[in-house]
Amino acid sequence: MRSVAADLIDARARRLLRTLIVEYLRDGQPVGSRTLAKASGLEVSPATIRNVMADLEEIGLVTAPHTSAGRVPTTLGYRFFVDSLLEVEPLSEEELRQLRRALEVAEGTQELLRSASGLLSAMTHFVGLVTVPRREQFAFRLIEFLPISERRVLVVLVFTDHEVQNRIIETPRPFSPQELEQAANYLNTHFAGRPLAEIRAHLVEDLRRTRRAVDSLMSVAVELADQALRDAGAEDVVVAGQTNLLDIGDLADLNKLRELFEAFQRKHDLLALLERCSQAEGVRVFIGEEAGLHPLDHCTLIAAPYRAGNQTLGVLGVIGPTRMCYERIIPLVEGTAALVSDRLHRSV
């Protein structure tokens, strides 16, 4: 989407545009010249304001939805507002304490992320969403192999963030209970506290050596671990509060809502969009068509990555109509991402 050079808009036009958008965000009605004259505090005539509005309309920042003189912001107008006119204050200490209390009760990463998604939805009355990191990004604390049948083994993985994952694997040959116990002991002794991705890379080299029959115990351990750690959890996205969108007049079109709900159901496109936010330093805002995802053409996504130390684990955010309170929701998303990052840093 094309952008507007800030130096093309003088201070008076900026003030009127900001006033128009603030009024529209509050009331949802096209804003007329008389309202702008009163709300902006400028000593200018309605005729002068109409001229300024005509100029803003010409460069694509506002539009007149009906034959009336009232105007509303366009997607480009919202973008200029967010980038150049919005004054965002960080969350207060009391607001941060409330968020922290709500997140601290969660046990384990999965529950923490579900809580964050639900919290964002509850506090904005829109849709909250959080991507779930792959398990291979986390360090494991303990692994156990339990025989189920001749060639089926239950793998129990306990991670340092208190998550437990159970998987059943098919083995290429039968293993005795003693072999399974020895293999688990070997992996726990040599690899506990290391991320699965790092372990799998290390095992590739071990596998080359074991194929030359260096050590039968290592061979069993590597063979089992290769099965157990393969695809240890696909990335997903937790979505909360979709039904909130049913009550939003700006999204009342049933066809648009159906497309939006189908996008939430498929999740693949949402994951691809959120991935674009994963390397951002702070909050990313996608307004309308900027998302490149047709069901979100009339929505805004505000998202921020969450991390553990220097490692980005996922992205969380809010989806709602383009007419939303950006001033409040941007710091809410940013603050929630910071608190989730802090909590994970202490547990990963």
RANORKA-V359501 format. One record per pair of residues at least 24 apart in sequence whose C-alpha atoms are under 10 Angstrom apart, sorted by the first residue. I is the first residue (numbers start at 0). GAP is how many residues later the second one is. Records with the same first field share a line. If there is no record, write none. Layout:
I = GAP + GAP
This chain:
0 = 74 + 75 + 78 + 288 + 289
1 = 58 + 74
2 = 56 + 57 + 58 + 73 + 74 + 76 + 77
3 = 55 + 56 + 57 + 72 + 73 + 75 + 76
4 = 75
5 = 74 + 77 + 78
7 = 51
8 = 43 + 46 + 47 + 50
11 = 28 + 30 + 32 + 37 + 40
12 = 36 + 39 + 40 + 42 + 43
13 = 38 + 42 + 66 + 67 + 70 + 71
14 = 25 + 26 + 27 + 70
15 = 24 + 25 + 26 + 33 + 36 + 37 + 40
16 = 35 + 36 + 39 + 44 + 45 + 55 + 56 + 60 + 61 + 63 + 64 + 68
17 = 55 + 59 + 60 + 62 + 63 + 64 + 66 + 67 + 68
18 = 66
19 = 33 + 42 + 50 + 51 + 52 + 53
20 = 41 + 50 + 51 + 52 + 53 + 56 + 57 + 60 + 302
21 = 51 + 59 + 64 + 301 + 303
22 = 49
23 = 47 + 48 + 49 + 299 + 300
24 = 47 + 48 + 297 + 298 + 299 + 300 + 301
25 = 297 + 298 + 299
26 = 296
27 = 44 + 221 + 222 + 295 + 296
28 = 41 + 42 + 43
29 = 33 + 34 + 35 + 36 + 38 + 39 + 40 + 41 + 42 + 43
30 = 33 + 37 + 38 + 39 + 40 + 41 + 42
31 = 32 + 36 + 37 + 38 + 39 + 40
32 = 36 + 37 + 38
33 = 35 + 36
34 = 35
35 = 34
72 = 249 + 250
73 = 213 + 214 + 248
74 = 211 + 212 + 213 + 214 + 215 + 222 + 223 + 224 + 225 + 247
75 = 211 + 212 + 213 + 214
77 = 209 + 210 + 222 + 244 + 245 + 248
78 = 206 + 207 + 208 + 209 + 211
80 = 245
81 = 203 + 205 + 244 + 245 + 248
82 = 202
85 = 240 + 241
86 = 239 + 240
87 = 238 + 239 + 240 + 241 + 242 + 243
88 = 238 + 239 + 241 + 242
89 = 237 + 238 + 240 + 241 + 242 + 244 + 245
90 = 237 + 239 + 240 + 241 + 242 + 243 + 244 + 245
91 = 239 + 243
94 = 237 + 240
95 = 236 + 239 + 240 + 242 + 243
96 = 242
98 = 233 + 236 + 237 + 240 + 241
99 = 235 + 236 + 239 + 240 + 242 + 243
102 = 233 + 236 + 237 + 240
103 = 235 + 236 + 239
106 = 54 + 55 + 56
107 = 51 + 52 + 53 + 54 + 55 + 56 + 235 + 236 + 239
108 = 24 + 50 + 51 + 52 + 53 + 54 + 231 + 234 + 235 + 238 + 239
109 = 51 + 52 + 53 + 128
110 = 52
111 = 228 + 231 + 232
112 = 124 + 125 + 201 + 203 + 227
113 = 123 + 124 + 125 + 126
114 = 123 + 125
115 = 122 + 124 + 200 + 201 + 217 + 220 + 221 + 223 + 224
116 = 120 + 121 + 122 + 123 + 124 + 199 + 200 + 201 + 219
117 = 120 + 121 + 122 + 123
118 = 121 + 122 + 217
119 = 120 + 121 + 196 + 197 + 198 + 199 + 209 + 212 + 213 + 216
120 = 118 + 119 + 120 + 121 + 123 + 196 + 197 + 198 + 199
121 = 118 + 119 + 122
122 = 206 + 209
123 = 117 + 120 + 194 + 195 + 196 + 200 + 201 + 204 + 205 + 208
124 = 116 + 117 + 118 + 119 + 120 + 122 + 123 + 193 + 194 + 195
125 = 114 + 115 + 116 + 117 + 118 + 119 + 120 + 121 + 122 + 192 + 193 + 194 + 195 + 198
126 = 112 + 113 + 114 + 115 + 116 + 117 + 118 + 137 + 174 + 190 + 191 + 192 + 193 + 194
127 = 110 + 111 + 112 + 113 + 114 + 173 + 174 + 175 + 188 + 189 + 190 + 191 + 192 + 205
128 = 108 + 109 + 110 + 111 + 112 + 113 + 135 + 141 + 145 + 172 + 174 + 186 + 187 + 188 + 189 + 190
129 = 106 + 107 + 108 + 109 + 110 + 141 + 144 + 173 + 174 + 175 + 176 + 184 + 185 + 186 + 187 + 188 + 207
130 = 104 + 105 + 106 + 107 + 108 + 136 + 139 + 140 + 143 + 144 + 147 + 174 + 175 + 182 + 183 + 184 + 185 + 186
131 = 101 + 102 + 103 + 104 + 105 + 106 + 139 + 181 + 182 + 183 + 184
132 = 100 + 101 + 102 + 103 + 104 + 179 + 180 + 181 + 182
133 = 62 + 63 + 97 + 98 + 99 + 100 + 101 + 102 + 179 + 180
134 = 24 + 28 + 30 + 60 + 61 + 62 + 94 + 96 + 97 + 98 + 99 + 100 + 178
135 = 58 + 59 + 60 + 61 + 62 + 63 + 64 + 93 + 94 + 95 + 96 + 97 + 98
136 = 57 + 58 + 59 + 60 + 61 + 95 + 174 + 175 + 176 + 211
137 = 25 + 55 + 56 + 57 + 58 + 59 + 60 + 170 + 175 + 209 + 210
138 = 52 + 53 + 54 + 55 + 56 + 57 + 58 + 59 + 60 + 208 + 209
139 = 24 + 48 + 51 + 52 + 53 + 54 + 55 + 56 + 59 + 208
140 = 47 + 50 + 51 + 52 + 53 + 54
141 = 42 + 43 + 45 + 46 + 47 + 49 + 50 + 51
142 = 38 + 40 + 41 + 42 + 43 + 44 + 45 + 48 + 49 + 82 + 85
143 = 36 + 37 + 38 + 39 + 40 + 41 + 43 + 44
144 = 24 + 32 + 34 + 35 + 36 + 37 + 38 + 39 + 40 + 79 + 80 + 83
145 = 30 + 31 + 34 + 35 + 38
146 = 27 + 28 + 29 + 30 + 33 + 34
148 = 25 + 26
149 = 24 + 25 + 26
150 = 24
152 = 27 + 71 + 75
153 = 74
154 = 29 + 69 + 70 + 72 + 73 + 74
155 = 72
156 = 71 + 72 + 75
157 = 34
158 = 33 + 34 + 35 + 36 + 37 + 188 + 189
159 = 32 + 33 + 34 + 35 + 186 + 187 + 188
160 = 182 + 183 + 184 + 185 + 186 + 187
161 = 185 + 186
164 = 67 + 68
165 = 62 + 66
166 = 61 + 62 + 65
167 = 59 + 60
168 = 55 + 58 + 59 + 61
169 = 54 + 57 + 58
170 = 52 + 53 + 56 + 57
171 = 51 + 52 + 55
174 = 45 + 49
178 = 37 + 38 + 41 + 42
179 = 37 + 40 + 41 + 44
180 = 40
181 = 35 + 36 + 38 + 39
182 = 34 + 35 + 36 + 37 + 38 + 39 + 40 + 41 + 42
183 = 36 + 37 + 40 + 41
184 = 36
185 = 31 + 32 + 34 + 35 + 36
186 = 31 + 34 + 35 + 37 + 38
192 = 155
194 = 153
195 = 29 + 33 + 34 + 36
196 = 32 + 33 + 35
198 = 26 + 27 + 30
199 = 25 + 26 + 29 + 30
234 = 33 + 36 + 79
235 = 31 + 32 + 34 + 35 + 78
236 = 27 + 30 + 31 + 33 + 34 + 37 + 77 + 78 + 79
237 = 26 + 29 + 78
238 = 25 + 26 + 28 + 77 + 78 + 79 + 80
239 = 24 + 78
240 = 77 + 78
241 = 77 + 78
243 = 76
244 = 74 + 75 + 76
247 = 72 + 73
248 = 72
249 = 48 + 49 + 70 + 71 + 72 + 73
250 = 47 + 48 + 69 + 70 + 71
254 = 40
255 = 38 + 39 + 40 + 41 + 42
256 = 38 + 39
257 = 37
258 = 35 + 36 + 37
259 = 33 + 34 + 35 + 36 + 37 + 38 + 39
260 = 34
261 = 33
262 = 30 + 31 + 32 + 33
263 = 31
268 = 24
269 = 26
270 = 43 + 44
272 = 28
273 = 27 + 28 + 29 + 30 + 31 + 40 + 41 + 42 + 43
274 = 30 + 39 + 40
275 = 27 + 29 + 39
276 = 25 + 26 + 27 + 28 + 37 + 38 + 39 + 40
277 = 25 + 26 + 27 + 28 + 29 + 34 + 35 + 36 + 37 + 38
278 = 25 + 26 + 27 + 33 + 35 + 36
279 = 24 + 25 + 32 + 35
280 = 24
281 = 24 + 51 + 52 + 55 + 56
282 = 32 + 33 + 34 + 47 + 48 + 50 + 51 + 52 + 54
283 = 33 + 46 + 49 + 50
284 = 32 + 33 + 41 + 45
285 = 33 + 36
286 = 32 + 33 + 34 + 35 + 36
287 = 33 + 34
295 = 24 + 25 + 26
296 = 24 + 25
297 = 24 + 25
298 = 24 + 25
299 = 24 + 26
301 = 24 + 27 + 28 + 29 + 30 + 31 + 32
302 = 26 + 27 + 30 + 31 + 34
303 = 26 + 29 + 30 + 31 + 32 + 33 + 34
304 = 28 + 29 + 32 + 33 + 35 + 36
305 = 28 + 30 + 31 + 32 + 33 + 34 + 35 + 36 + 38 + 39
306 = 30 + 31 + 32 + 33 + 34 + 35 + 36 + 37 + 38
307 = 32 + 33 + 34 + 35 + 36 + 37 + 38 + 39 + 40
308 = 32 + 33 + 35 + 36 + 37 + 39
309 = 35
310 = 30 + 34
311 = 29
312 = 28 + 31
313 = 27
315 = 24
